[in-house]
């Protein structure tokens, strides 16, 4: 059985970045998140595996919170498994 992957992008401002990332993680079918600045340069790439929860995500989410304070707008690229 092969899994199919899709990609989509969301443009968000810095203050909404952490909220959107948490929302995407909660959806459960996200396999990789990439955060890019407004020029398209990758700032953070975060692979997510099935079963990653709680304390394992604490450090990456703290880093994303710090990034949110530094950027005015960015793009979240999401790879999903469907």
mmCIF file of the N, C-alpha and C atoms, coordinates in Angstrom:
data_MODEL
# 
_entry.id   MODEL 
# 
loop_
_atom_site.group_PDB 
_atom_site.id 
_atom_site.type_symbol 
_atom_site.label_atom_id 
_atom_site.label_alt_id 
_atom_site.label_comp_id 
_atom_site.label_asym_id 
_atom_site.label_entity_id 
_atom_site.label_seq_id 
_atom_site.pdbx_PDB_ins_code 
_atom_site.Cartn_x 
_atom_site.Cartn_y 
_atom_site.Cartn_z 
_atom_site.occupancy 
_atom_site.B_iso_or_equiv 
_atom_site.pdbx_formal_charge 
_atom_site.auth_seq_id 
_atom_site.auth_comp_id 
_atom_site.auth_asym_id 
_atom_site.auth_atom_id 
_atom_site.pdbx_PDB_model_num 
ATOM 1   N N  . UNK A 1 1  ? 0.844  -1.181 0.000  1.00 0.00 ? 1  UNK A N  1 
ATOM 2   C CA . UNK A 1 1  ? 0.000  0.000  0.000  1.00 0.00 ? 1  UNK A CA 1 
ATOM 3   C C  . UNK A 1 1  ? 0.884  1.238  0.000  1.00 0.00 ? 1  UNK A C  1 
ATOM 4   N N  . UNK A 1 2  ? 0.735  2.072  -0.975 1.00 0.00 ? 2  UNK A N  1 
ATOM 5   C CA . UNK A 1 2  ? 1.515  3.299  -1.041 1.00 0.00 ? 2  UNK A CA 1 
ATOM 6   C C  . UNK A 1 2  ? 0.694  4.455  -0.485 1.00 0.00 ? 2  UNK A C  1 
ATOM 7   N N  . UNK A 1 3  ? 1.407  5.374  0.126  1.00 0.00 ? 3  UNK A N  1 
ATOM 8   C CA . UNK A 1 3  ? 0.733  6.556  0.652  1.00 0.00 ? 3  UNK A CA 1 
ATOM 9   C C  . UNK A 1 3  ? 0.932  7.709  -0.307 1.00 0.00 ? 3  UNK A C  1 
ATOM 10  N N  . UNK A 1 4  ? -0.072 8.522  -0.409 1.00 0.00 ? 4  UNK A N  1 
ATOM 11  C CA . UNK A 1 4  ? -0.029 9.670  -1.295 1.00 0.00 ? 4  UNK A CA 1 
ATOM 12  C C  . UNK A 1 4  ? 0.278  10.910 -0.459 1.00 0.00 ? 4  UNK A C  1 
ATOM 13  N N  . UNK A 1 5  ? 1.114  11.783 -1.000 1.00 0.00 ? 5  UNK A N  1 
ATOM 14  C CA . UNK A 1 5  ? 1.478  13.004 -0.296 1.00 0.00 ? 5  UNK A CA 1 
ATOM 15  C C  . UNK A 1 5  ? 0.981  14.207 -1.070 1.00 0.00 ? 5  UNK A C  1 
ATOM 16  N N  . UNK A 1 6  ? 0.545  15.207 -0.333 1.00 0.00 ? 6  UNK A N  1 
ATOM 17  C CA . UNK A 1 6  ? 0.142  16.467 -0.933 1.00 0.00 ? 6  UNK A CA 1 
ATOM 18  C C  . UNK A 1 6  ? 0.899  17.587 -0.246 1.00 0.00 ? 6  UNK A C  1 
ATOM 19  N N  . UNK A 1 7  ? 0.992  18.715 -0.920 1.00 0.00 ? 7  UNK A N  1 
ATOM 20  C CA . UNK A 1 7  ? 1.651  19.877 -0.337 1.00 0.00 ? 7  UNK A CA 1 
ATOM 21  C C  . UNK A 1 7  ? 0.752  21.087 -0.480 1.00 0.00 ? 7  UNK A C  1 
ATOM 22  N N  . UNK A 1 8  ? 0.781  21.923 0.537  1.00 0.00 ? 8  UNK A N  1 
ATOM 23  C CA . UNK A 1 8  ? 0.057  23.188 0.476  1.00 0.00 ? 8  UNK A CA 1 
ATOM 24  C C  . UNK A 1 8  ? 0.838  24.229 1.259  1.00 0.00 ? 8  UNK A C  1 
ATOM 25  N N  . UNK A 1 9  ? 0.529  25.484 1.007  1.00 0.00 ? 9  UNK A N  1 
ATOM 26  C CA . UNK A 1 9  ? 1.234  26.575 1.674  1.00 0.00 ? 9  UNK A CA 1 
ATOM 27  C C  . UNK A 1 9  ? 0.230  27.547 2.280  1.00 0.00 ? 9  UNK A C  1 
ATOM 28  N N  . UNK A 1 10 ? 0.614  28.103 3.431  1.00 0.00 ? 10 UNK A N  1 
ATOM 29  C CA . UNK A 1 10 ? -0.189 29.104 4.117  1.00 0.00 ? 10 UNK A CA 1 
ATOM 30  C C  . UNK A 1 10 ? 0.678  30.318 4.375  1.00 0.00 ? 10 UNK A C  1 
ATOM 31  N N  . UNK A 1 11 ? 0.186  31.485 4.039  1.00 0.00 ? 11 UNK A N  1 
ATOM 32  C CA . UNK A 1 11 ? 0.885  32.731 4.363  1.00 0.00 ? 11 UNK A CA 1 
ATOM 33  C C  . UNK A 1 11 ? 0.301  33.251 5.669  1.00 0.00 ? 11 UNK A C  1 
ATOM 34  N N  . UNK A 1 12 ? 1.165  33.506 6.639  1.00 0.00 ? 12 UNK A N  1 
ATOM 35  C CA . UNK A 1 12 ? 0.720  33.996 7.944  1.00 0.00 ? 12 UNK A CA 1 
ATOM 36  C C  . UNK A 1 12 ? 1.629  35.121 8.401  1.00 0.00 ? 12 UNK A C  1 
ATOM 37  N N  . UNK A 1 13 ? 1.132  35.950 9.300  1.00 0.00 ? 13 UNK A N  1 
ATOM 38  C CA . UNK A 1 13 ? 2.012  36.949 9.884  1.00 0.00 ? 13 UNK A CA 1 
ATOM 39  C C  . UNK A 1 13 ? 2.650  36.351 11.130 1.00 0.00 ? 13 UNK A C  1 
ATOM 40  N N  . UNK A 1 14 ? 3.680  36.994 11.620 1.00 0.00 ? 14 UNK A N  1 
ATOM 41  C CA . UNK A 1 14 ? 4.462  36.461 12.723 1.00 0.00 ? 14 UNK A CA 1 
ATOM 42  C C  . UNK A 1 14 ? 3.660  36.121 13.956 1.00 0.00 ? 14 UNK A C  1 
ATOM 43  N N  . UNK A 1 15 ? 2.683  36.970 14.303 1.00 0.00 ? 15 UNK A N  1 
ATOM 44  C CA . UNK A 1 15 ? 1.921  36.729 15.523 1.00 0.00 ? 15 UNK A CA 1 
ATOM 45  C C  . UNK A 1 15 ? 0.995  35.523 15.427 1.00 0.00 ? 15 UNK A C  1 
ATOM 46  N N  . UNK A 1 16 ? 0.631  35.102 14.219 1.00 0.00 ? 16 UNK A N  1 
ATOM 47  C CA . UNK A 1 16 ? -0.238 33.942 14.040 1.00 0.00 ? 16 UNK A CA 1 
ATOM 48  C C  . UNK A 1 16 ? 0.529  32.652 13.736 1.00 0.00 ? 16 UNK A C  1 
ATOM 49  N N  . UNK A 1 17 ? 1.838  32.747 13.614 1.00 0.00 ? 17 UNK A N  1 
ATOM 50  C CA . UNK A 1 17 ? 2.651  31.597 13.200 1.00 0.00 ? 17 UNK A CA 1 
ATOM 51  C C  . UNK A 1 17 ? 2.514  30.418 14.154 1.00 0.00 ? 17 UNK A C  1 
ATOM 52  N N  . UNK A 1 18 ? 2.754  30.621 15.429 1.00 0.00 ? 18 UNK A N  1 
ATOM 53  C CA . UNK A 1 18 ? 2.726  29.519 16.393 1.00 0.00 ? 18 UNK A CA 1 
ATOM 54  C C  . UNK A 1 18 ? 1.336  28.893 16.483 1.00 0.00 ? 18 UNK A C  1 
ATOM 55  N N  . UNK A 1 19 ? 0.312  29.715 16.461 1.00 0.00 ? 19 UNK A N  1 
ATOM 56  C CA . UNK A 1 19 ? -1.065 29.212 16.520 1.00 0.00 ? 19 UNK A CA 1 
ATOM 57  C C  . UNK A 1 19 ? -1.363 28.320 15.315 1.00 0.00 ? 19 UNK A C  1 
ATOM 58  N N  . UNK A 1 20 ? -0.936 28.748 14.126 1.00 0.00 ? 20 UNK A N  1 
ATOM 59  C CA . UNK A 1 20 ? -1.192 27.966 12.910 1.00 0.00 ? 20 UNK A CA 1 
ATOM 60  C C  . UNK A 1 20 ? -0.416 26.655 12.930 1.00 0.00 ? 20 UNK A C  1 
ATOM 61  N N  . UNK A 1 21 ? 0.841  26.686 13.392 1.00 0.00 ? 21 UNK A N  1 
ATOM 62  C CA . UNK A 1 21 ? 1.645  25.459 13.463 1.00 0.00 ? 21 UNK A CA 1 
ATOM 63  C C  . UNK A 1 21 ? 0.996  24.461 14.420 1.00 0.00 ? 21 UNK A C  1 
ATOM 64  N N  . UNK A 1 22 ? 0.548  24.923 15.576 1.00 0.00 ? 22 UNK A N  1 
ATOM 65  C CA . UNK A 1 22 ? -0.112 24.027 16.530 1.00 0.00 ? 22 UNK A CA 1 
ATOM 66  C C  . UNK A 1 22 ? -1.384 23.438 15.935 1.00 0.00 ? 22 UNK A C  1 
ATOM 67  N N  . UNK A 1 23 ? -2.132 24.257 15.207 1.00 0.00 ? 23 UNK A N  1 
ATOM 68  C CA . UNK A 1 23 ? -3.355 23.785 14.562 1.00 0.00 ? 23 UNK A CA 1 
ATOM 69  C C  . UNK A 1 23 ? -3.038 22.693 13.540 1.00 0.00 ? 23 UNK A C  1 
ATOM 70  N N  . UNK A 1 24 ? -2.008 22.908 12.731 1.00 0.00 ? 24 UNK A N  1 
ATOM 71  C CA . UNK A 1 24 ? -1.630 21.924 11.716 1.00 0.00 ? 24 UNK A CA 1 
ATOM 72  C C  . UNK A 1 24 ? -1.173 20.616 12.352 1.00 0.00 ? 24 UNK A C  1 
ATOM 73  N N  . UNK A 1 25 ? -0.396 20.697 13.423 1.00 0.00 ? 25 UNK A N  1 
ATOM 74  C CA . UNK A 1 25 ? 0.074  19.491 14.110 1.00 0.00 ? 25 UNK A CA 1 
ATOM 75  C C  . UNK A 1 25 ? -1.106 18.717 14.685 1.00 0.00 ? 25 UNK A C  1 
ATOM 76  N N  . UNK A 1 26 ? -2.078 19.427 15.230 1.00 0.00 ? 26 UNK A N  1 
ATOM 77  C CA . UNK A 1 26 ? -3.252 18.779 15.819 1.00 0.00 ? 26 UNK A CA 1 
ATOM 78  C C  . UNK A 1 26 ? -4.074 18.012 14.782 1.00 0.00 ? 26 UNK A C  1 
ATOM 79  N N  . UNK A 1 27 ? -3.999 18.428 13.529 1.00 0.00 ? 27 UNK A N  1 
ATOM 80  C CA . UNK A 1 27 ? -4.751 17.732 12.478 1.00 0.00 ? 27 UNK A CA 1 
ATOM 81  C C  . UNK A 1 27 ? -4.261 16.302 12.287 1.00 0.00 ? 27 UNK A C  1 
ATOM 82  N N  . UNK A 1 28 ? -3.008 16.036 12.603 1.00 0.00 ? 28 UNK A N  1 
ATOM 83  C CA . UNK A 1 28 ? -2.510 14.672 12.641 1.00 0.00 ? 28 UNK A CA 1 
ATOM 84  C C  . UNK A 1 28 ? -1.966 14.076 11.367 1.00 0.00 ? 28 UNK A C  1 
ATOM 85  N N  . UNK A 1 29 ? -2.297 14.589 10.201 1.00 0.00 ? 29 UNK A N  1 
ATOM 86  C CA . UNK A 1 29 ? -1.799 13.982 8.969  1.00 0.00 ? 29 UNK A CA 1 
ATOM 87  C C  . UNK A 1 29 ? -0.639 14.763 8.352  1.00 0.00 ? 29 UNK A C  1 
ATOM 88  N N  . UNK A 1 30 ? -0.089 15.718 9.094  1.00 0.00 ? 30 UNK A N  1 
ATOM 89  C CA . UNK A 1 30 ? 1.043  16.505 8.615  1.00 0.00 ? 30 UNK A CA 1 
ATOM 90  C C  . UNK A 1 30 ? 2.327  15.714 8.841  1.00 0.00 ? 30 UNK A C  1 
ATOM 91  N N  . UNK A 1 31 ? 3.148  15.598 7.811  1.00 0.00 ? 31 UNK A N  1 
ATOM 92  C CA . UNK A 1 31 ? 4.399  14.841 7.913  1.00 0.00 ? 31 UNK A CA 1 
ATOM 93  C C  . UNK A 1 31 ? 5.624  15.743 7.950  1.00 0.00 ? 31 UNK A C  1 
ATOM 94  N N  . UNK A 1 32 ? 5.519  16.958 7.420  1.00 0.00 ? 32 UNK A N  1 
ATOM 95  C CA . UNK A 1 32 ? 6.658  17.877 7.410  1.00 0.00 ? 32 UNK A CA 1 
ATOM 96  C C  . UNK A 1 32 ? 6.148  19.304 7.339  1.00 0.00 ? 32 UNK A C  1 
ATOM 97  N N  . UNK A 1 33 ? 6.746  20.163 8.161  1.00 0.00 ? 33 UNK A N  1 
ATOM 98  C CA . UNK A 1 33 ? 6.453  21.592 8.127  1.00 0.00 ? 33 UNK A CA 1 
ATOM 99  C C  . UNK A 1 33 ? 7.723  22.333 7.758  1.00 0.00 ? 33 UNK A C  1 
ATOM 100 N N  . UNK A 1 34 ? 7.616  23.270 6.849  1.00 0.00 ? 34 UNK A N  1 
ATOM 101 C CA . UNK A 1 34 ? 8.735  24.117 6.483  1.00 0.00 ? 34 UNK A CA 1 
ATOM 102 C C  . UNK A 1 34 ? 8.272  25.561 6.612  1.00 0.00 ? 34 UNK A C  1 
ATOM 103 N N  . UNK A 1 35 ? 9.027  26.346 7.365  1.00 0.00 ? 35 UNK A N  1 
ATOM 104 C CA . UNK A 1 35 ? 8.699  27.758 7.536  1.00 0.00 ? 35 UNK A CA 1 
ATOM 105 C C  . UNK A 1 35 ? 9.698  28.570 6.728  1.00 0.00 ? 35 UNK A C  1 
ATOM 106 N N  . UNK A 1 36 ? 9.167  29.431 5.861  1.00 0.00 ? 36 UNK A N  1 
ATOM 107 C CA . UNK A 1 36 ? 10.001 30.245 4.982  1.00 0.00 ? 36 UNK A CA 1 
ATOM 108 C C  . UNK A 1 36 ? 9.738  31.716 5.242  1.00 0.00 ? 36 UNK A C  1 
ATOM 109 N N  . UNK A 1 37 ? 10.783 32.537 5.071  1.00 0.00 ? 37 UNK A N  1 
ATOM 110 C CA . UNK A 1 37 ? 10.583 33.983 5.216  1.00 0.00 ? 37 UNK A CA 1 
ATOM 111 C C  . UNK A 1 37 ? 9.875  34.520 3.976  1.00 0.00 ? 37 UNK A C  1 
ATOM 112 N N  . UNK A 1 38 ? 9.588  35.827 3.960  1.00 0.00 ? 38 UNK A N  1 
ATOM 113 C CA . UNK A 1 38 ? 8.807  36.380 2.852  1.00 0.00 ? 38 UNK A CA 1 
ATOM 114 C C  . UNK A 1 38 ? 9.543  36.356 1.525  1.00 0.00 ? 38 UNK A C  1 
ATOM 115 N N  . UNK A 1 39 ? 10.862 36.122 1.555  1.00 0.00 ? 39 UNK A N  1 
ATOM 116 C CA . UNK A 1 39 ? 11.634 35.996 0.314  1.00 0.00 ? 39 UNK A CA 1 
ATOM 117 C C  . UNK A 1 39 ? 11.726 34.548 -0.164 1.00 0.00 ? 39 UNK A C  1 
ATOM 118 N N  . UNK A 1 40 ? 11.152 33.611 0.608  1.00 0.00 ? 40 UNK A N  1 
ATOM 119 C CA . UNK A 1 40 ? 11.162 32.209 0.219  1.00 0.00 ? 40 UNK A CA 1 
ATOM 120 C C  . UNK A 1 40 ? 12.316 31.402 0.791  1.00 0.00 ? 40 UNK A C  1 
ATOM 121 N N  . UNK A 1 41 ? 13.155 32.008 1.619  1.00 0.00 ? 41 UNK A N  1 
ATOM 122 C CA . UNK A 1 41 ? 14.282 31.307 2.225  1.00 0.00 ? 41 UNK A CA 1 
ATOM 123 C C  . UNK A 1 41 ? 13.784 30.464 3.401  1.00 0.00 ? 41 UNK A C  1 
ATOM 124 N N  . UNK A 1 42 ? 14.198 29.192 3.438  1.00 0.00 ? 42 UNK A N  1 
ATOM 125 C CA . UNK A 1 42 ? 13.778 28.295 4.508  1.00 0.00 ? 42 UNK A CA 1 
ATOM 126 C C  . UNK A 1 42 ? 14.425 28.708 5.825  1.00 0.00 ? 42 UNK A C  1 
ATOM 127 N N  . UNK A 1 43 ? 13.589 28.894 6.844  1.00 0.00 ? 43 UNK A N  1 
ATOM 128 C CA . UNK A 1 43 ? 14.056 29.243 8.179  1.00 0.00 ? 43 UNK A CA 1 
ATOM 129 C C  . UNK A 1 43 ? 14.128 27.987 9.045  1.00 0.00 ? 43 UNK A C  1 
ATOM 130 N N  . UNK A 1 44 ? 13.062 27.184 9.008  1.00 0.00 ? 44 UNK A N  1 
ATOM 131 C CA . UNK A 1 44 ? 12.980 25.958 9.804  1.00 0.00 ? 44 UNK A CA 1 
ATOM 132 C C  . UNK A 1 44 ? 12.302 24.879 8.979  1.00 0.00 ? 44 UNK A C  1 
ATOM 133 N N  . UNK A 1 45 ? 12.843 23.670 9.072  1.00 0.00 ? 45 UNK A N  1 
ATOM 134 C CA . UNK A 1 45 ? 12.199 22.515 8.460  1.00 0.00 ? 45 UNK A CA 1 
ATOM 135 C C  . UNK A 1 45 ? 12.036 21.482 9.568  1.00 0.00 ? 45 UNK A C  1 
ATOM 136 N N  . UNK A 1 46 ? 10.802 21.032 9.786  1.00 0.00 ? 46 UNK A N  1 
ATOM 137 C CA . UNK A 1 46 ? 10.513 20.164 10.906 1.00 0.00 ? 46 UNK A CA 1 
ATOM 138 C C  . UNK A 1 46 ? 9.757  18.928 10.431 1.00 0.00 ? 46 UNK A C  1 
ATOM 139 N N  . UNK A 1 47 ? 10.428 17.765 10.416 1.00 0.00 ? 47 UNK A N  1 
ATOM 140 C CA . UNK A 1 47 ? 9.696  16.545 10.072 1.00 0.00 ? 47 UNK A CA 1 
ATOM 141 C C  . UNK A 1 47 ? 8.855  16.098 11.263 1.00 0.00 ? 47 UNK A C  1 
ATOM 142 N N  . UNK A 1 48 ? 7.667  15.618 10.987 1.00 0.00 ? 48 UNK A N  1 
ATOM 143 C CA . UNK A 1 48 ? 6.791  15.104 12.043 1.00 0.00 ? 48 UNK A CA 1 
ATOM 144 C C  . UNK A 1 48 ? 6.499  13.653 11.727 1.00 0.00 ? 48 UNK A C  1 
ATOM 145 N N  . UNK A 1 49 ? 6.642  12.811 12.709 1.00 0.00 ? 49 UNK A N  1 
ATOM 146 C CA . UNK A 1 49 ? 6.346  11.402 12.520 1.00 0.00 ? 49 UNK A CA 1 
ATOM 147 C C  . UNK A 1 49 ? 5.111  11.040 13.319 1.00 0.00 ? 49 UNK A C  1 
ATOM 148 N N  . UNK A 1 50 ? 4.494  9.947  12.954 1.00 0.00 ? 50 UNK A N  1 
ATOM 149 C CA . UNK A 1 50 ? 3.303  9.495  13.657 1.00 0.00 ? 50 UNK A CA 1 
ATOM 150 C C  . UNK A 1 50 ? 3.668  9.256  15.117 1.00 0.00 ? 50 UNK A C  1 
ATOM 151 N N  . UNK A 1 51 ? 2.871  9.778  16.006 1.00 0.00 ? 51 UNK A N  1 
ATOM 152 C CA . UNK A 1 51 ? 3.096  9.564  17.434 1.00 0.00 ? 51 UNK A CA 1 
ATOM 153 C C  . UNK A 1 51 ? 3.939  10.624 18.113 1.00 0.00 ? 51 UNK A C  1 
ATOM 154 N N  . UNK A 1 52 ? 4.376  11.643 17.405 1.00 0.00 ? 52 UNK A N  1 
ATOM 155 C CA . UNK A 1 52 ? 5.153  12.710 18.021 1.00 0.00 ? 52 UNK A CA 1 
ATOM 156 C C  . UNK A 1 52 ? 4.183  13.626 18.755 1.00 0.00 ? 52 UNK A C  1 
ATOM 157 N N  . UNK A 1 53 ? 4.327  13.684 20.071 1.00 0.00 ? 53 UNK A N  1 
ATOM 158 C CA . UNK A 1 53 ? 3.422  14.510 20.874 1.00 0.00 ? 53 UNK A CA 1 
ATOM 159 C C  . UNK A 1 53 ? 4.154  15.112 22.063 1.00 0.00 ? 53 UNK A C  1 
ATOM 160 N N  . UNK A 1 54 ? 3.479  16.019 22.725 1.00 0.00 ? 54 UNK A N  1 
ATOM 161 C CA . UNK A 1 54 ? 3.897  16.542 24.018 1.00 0.00 ? 54 UNK A CA 1 
ATOM 162 C C  . UNK A 1 54 ? 5.296  17.089 24.099 1.00 0.00 ? 54 UNK A C  1 
ATOM 163 N N  . UNK A 1 55 ? 6.088  16.519 25.005 1.00 0.00 ? 55 UNK A N  1 
ATOM 164 C CA . UNK A 1 55 ? 7.423  17.038 25.321 1.00 0.00 ? 55 UNK A CA 1 
ATOM 165 C C  . UNK A 1 55 ? 8.353  17.016 24.120 1.00 0.00 ? 55 UNK A C  1 
ATOM 166 N N  . UNK A 1 56 ? 8.155  16.076 23.209 1.00 0.00 ? 56 UNK A N  1 
ATOM 167 C CA . UNK A 1 56 ? 9.012  15.994 22.030 1.00 0.00 ? 56 UNK A CA 1 
ATOM 168 C C  . UNK A 1 56 ? 8.864  17.245 21.168 1.00 0.00 ? 56 UNK A C  1 
ATOM 169 N N  . UNK A 1 57 ? 7.693  17.834 21.159 1.00 0.00 ? 57 UNK A N  1 
ATOM 170 C CA . UNK A 1 57 ? 7.445  19.029 20.348 1.00 0.00 ? 57 UNK A CA 1 
ATOM 171 C C  . UNK A 1 57 ? 7.733  20.331 21.093 1.00 0.00 ? 57 UNK A C  1 
ATOM 172 N N  . UNK A 1 58 ? 8.006  20.267 22.380 1.00 0.00 ? 58 UNK A N  1 
ATOM 173 C CA . UNK A 1 58 ? 8.187  21.485 23.174 1.00 0.00 ? 58 UNK A CA 1 
ATOM 174 C C  . UNK A 1 58 ? 9.323  22.359 22.645 1.00 0.00 ? 58 UNK A C  1 
ATOM 175 N N  . UNK A 1 59 ? 10.484 21.785 22.391 1.00 0.00 ? 59 UNK A N  1 
ATOM 176 C CA . UNK A 1 59 ? 11.625 22.568 21.911 1.00 0.00 ? 59 UNK A CA 1 
ATOM 177 C C  . UNK A 1 59 ? 11.381 23.174 20.521 1.00 0.00 ? 59 UNK A C  1 
ATOM 178 N N  . UNK A 1 60 ? 10.911 22.381 19.552 1.00 0.00 ? 60 UNK A N  1 
ATOM 179 C CA . UNK A 1 60 ? 10.636 22.993 18.243 1.00 0.00 ? 60 UNK A CA 1 
ATOM 180 C C  . UNK A 1 60 ? 9.578  24.093 18.311 1.00 0.00 ? 60 UNK A C  1 
ATOM 181 N N  . UNK A 1 61 ? 8.564  23.922 19.146 1.00 0.00 ? 61 UNK A N  1 
ATOM 182 C CA . UNK A 1 61 ? 7.538  24.953 19.256 1.00 0.00 ? 61 UNK A CA 1 
ATOM 183 C C  . UNK A 1 61 ? 8.084  26.211 19.921 1.00 0.00 ? 61 UNK A C  1 
ATOM 184 N N  . UNK A 1 62 ? 8.990  26.052 20.877 1.00 0.00 ? 62 UNK A N  1 
ATOM 185 C CA . UNK A 1 62 ? 9.632  27.216 21.496 1.00 0.00 ? 62 UNK A CA 1 
ATOM 186 C C  . UNK A 1 62 ? 10.463 27.969 20.459 1.00 0.00 ? 62 UNK A C  1 
ATOM 187 N N  . UNK A 1 63 ? 11.164 27.223 19.603 1.00 0.00 ? 63 UNK A N  1 
ATOM 188 C CA . UNK A 1 63 ? 11.964 27.847 18.543 1.00 0.00 ? 63 UNK A CA 1 
ATOM 189 C C  . UNK A 1 63 ? 11.057 28.588 17.553 1.00 0.00 ? 63 UNK A C  1 
ATOM 190 N N  . UNK A 1 64 ? 9.926  27.988 17.223 1.00 0.00 ? 64 UNK A N  1 
ATOM 191 C CA . UNK A 1 64 ? 8.983  28.630 16.304 1.00 0.00 ? 64 UNK A CA 1 
ATOM 192 C C  . UNK A 1 64 ? 8.424  29.901 16.940 1.00 0.00 ? 64 UNK A C  1 
ATOM 193 N N  . UNK A 1 65 ? 8.187  29.875 18.247 1.00 0.00 ? 65 UNK A N  1 
ATOM 194 C CA . UNK A 1 65 ? 7.731  31.073 18.944 1.00 0.00 ? 65 UNK A CA 1 
ATOM 195 C C  . UNK A 1 65 ? 8.748  32.198 18.860 1.00 0.00 ? 65 UNK A C  1 
ATOM 196 N N  . UNK A 1 66 ? 10.023 31.852 18.976 1.00 0.00 ? 66 UNK A N  1 
ATOM 197 C CA . UNK A 1 66 ? 11.088 32.854 18.859 1.00 0.00 ? 66 UNK A CA 1 
ATOM 198 C C  . UNK A 1 66 ? 11.161 33.404 17.439 1.00 0.00 ? 66 UNK A C  1 
ATOM 199 N N  . UNK A 1 67 ? 11.000 32.538 16.459 1.00 0.00 ? 67 UNK A N  1 
ATOM 200 C CA . UNK A 1 67 ? 11.009 32.965 15.057 1.00 0.00 ? 67 UNK A CA 1 
ATOM 201 C C  . UNK A 1 67 ? 9.843  33.914 14.796 1.00 0.00 ? 67 UNK A C  1 
ATOM 202 N N  . UNK A 1 68 ? 8.684  33.598 15.372 1.00 0.00 ? 68 UNK A N  1 
ATOM 203 C CA . UNK A 1 68 ? 7.494  34.422 15.174 1.00 0.00 ? 68 UNK A CA 1 
ATOM 204 C C  . UNK A 1 68 ? 7.727  35.857 15.636 1.00 0.00 ? 68 UNK A C  1 
ATOM 205 N N  . UNK A 1 69 ? 8.546  36.010 16.675 1.00 0.00 ? 69 UNK A N  1 
ATOM 206 C CA . UNK A 1 69 ? 8.834  37.350 17.180 1.00 0.00 ? 69 UNK A CA 1 
ATOM 207 C C  . UNK A 1 69 ? 9.731  38.134 16.223 1.00 0.00 ? 69 UNK A C  1 
ATOM 208 N N  . UNK A 1 70 ? 10.461 37.439 15.363 1.00 0.00 ? 70 UNK A N  1 
ATOM 209 C CA . UNK A 1 70 ? 11.418 38.080 14.470 1.00 0.00 ? 70 UNK A CA 1 
ATOM 210 C C  . UNK A 1 70 ? 10.897 38.352 13.061 1.00 0.00 ? 70 UNK A C  1 
ATOM 211 N N  . UNK A 1 71 ? 9.879  37.626 12.621 1.00 0.00 ? 71 UNK A N  1 
ATOM 212 C CA . UNK A 1 71 ? 9.403  37.785 11.248 1.00 0.00 ? 71 UNK A CA 1 
ATOM 213 C C  . UNK A 1 71 ? 8.056  38.496 11.232 1.00 0.00 ? 71 UNK A C  1 
ATOM 214 N N  . UNK A 1 72 ? 7.844  39.290 10.204 1.00 0.00 ? 72 UNK A N  1 
ATOM 215 C CA . UNK A 1 72 ? 6.560  39.973 10.076 1.00 0.00 ? 72 UNK A CA 1 
ATOM 216 C C  . UNK A 1 72 ? 5.569  39.134 9.277  1.00 0.00 ? 72 UNK A C  1 
ATOM 217 N N  . UNK A 1 73 ? 6.060  38.456 8.258  1.00 0.00 ? 73 UNK A N  1 
ATOM 218 C CA . UNK A 1 73 ? 5.210  37.542 7.517  1.00 0.00 ? 73 UNK A CA 1 
ATOM 219 C C  . UNK A 1 73 ? 6.055  36.389 7.019  1.00 0.00 ? 73 UNK A C  1 
ATOM 220 N N  . UNK A 1 74 ? 5.416  35.230 6.899  1.00 0.00 ? 74 UNK A N  1 
ATOM 221 C CA . UNK A 1 74 ? 6.143  34.049 6.445  1.00 0.00 ? 74 UNK A CA 1 
ATOM 222 C C  . UNK A 1 74 ? 5.165  33.091 5.787  1.00 0.00 ? 74 UNK A C  1 
ATOM 223 N N  . UNK A 1 75 ? 5.722  32.021 5.245  1.00 0.00 ? 75 UNK A N  1 
ATOM 224 C CA . UNK A 1 75 ? 4.921  30.991 4.598  1.00 0.00 ? 75 UNK A CA 1 
ATOM 225 C C  . UNK A 1 75 ? 5.193  29.662 5.294  1.00 0.00 ? 75 UNK A C  1 
ATOM 226 N N  . UNK A 1 76 ? 4.146  28.923 5.574  1.00 0.00 ? 76 UNK A N  1 
ATOM 227 C CA . UNK A 1 76 ? 4.281  27.580 6.124  1.00 0.00 ? 76 UNK A CA 1 
ATOM 228 C C  . UNK A 1 76 ? 3.961  26.613 4.998  1.00 0.00 ? 76 UNK A C  1 
ATOM 229 N N  . UNK A 1 77 ? 4.945  25.809 4.613  1.00 0.00 ? 77 UNK A N  1 
ATOM 230 C CA . UNK A 1 77 ? 4.716  24.771 3.605  1.00 0.00 ? 77 UNK A CA 1 
ATOM 231 C C  . UNK A 1 77 ? 4.439  23.479 4.361  1.00 0.00 ? 77 UNK A C  1 
ATOM 232 N N  . UNK A 1 78 ? 3.359  22.811 4.004  1.00 0.00 ? 78 UNK A N  1 
ATOM 233 C CA . UNK A 1 78 ? 2.908  21.620 4.717  1.00 0.00 ? 78 UNK A CA 1 
ATOM 234 C C  . UNK A 1 78 ? 2.880  20.442 3.762  1.00 0.00 ? 78 UNK A C  1 
ATOM 235 N N  . UNK A 1 79 ? 3.517  19.351 4.190  1.00 0.00 ? 79 UNK A N  1 
ATOM 236 C CA . UNK A 1 79 ? 3.443  18.093 3.437  1.00 0.00 ? 79 UNK A CA 1 
ATOM 237 C C  . UNK A 1 79 ? 2.552  17.162 4.232  1.00 0.00 ? 79 UNK A C  1 
ATOM 238 N N  . UNK A 1 80 ? 1.511  16.681 3.585  1.00 0.00 ? 80 UNK A N  1 
ATOM 239 C CA . UNK A 1 80 ? 0.542  15.803 4.252  1.00 0.00 ? 80 UNK A CA 1 
ATOM 240 C C  . UNK A 1 80 ? 0.539  14.428 3.605  1.00 0.00 ? 80 UNK A C  1 
ATOM 241 N N  . UNK A 1 81 ? 0.189  13.444 4.404  1.00 0.00 ? 81 UNK A N  1 
ATOM 242 C CA . UNK A 1 81 ? -0.002 12.096 3.923  1.00 0.00 ? 81 UNK A CA 1 
ATOM 243 C C  . UNK A 1 81 ? -1.490 11.850 3.868  1.00 0.00 ? 81 UNK A C  1 
ATOM 244 N N  . UNK A 1 82 ? -1.978 11.430 2.712  1.00 0.00 ? 82 UNK A N  1 
ATOM 245 C CA . UNK A 1 82 ? -3.419 11.187 2.601  1.00 0.00 ? 82 UNK A CA 1 
ATOM 246 C C  . UNK A 1 82 ? -3.684 9.757  2.201  1.00 0.00 ? 82 UNK A C  1 
# 
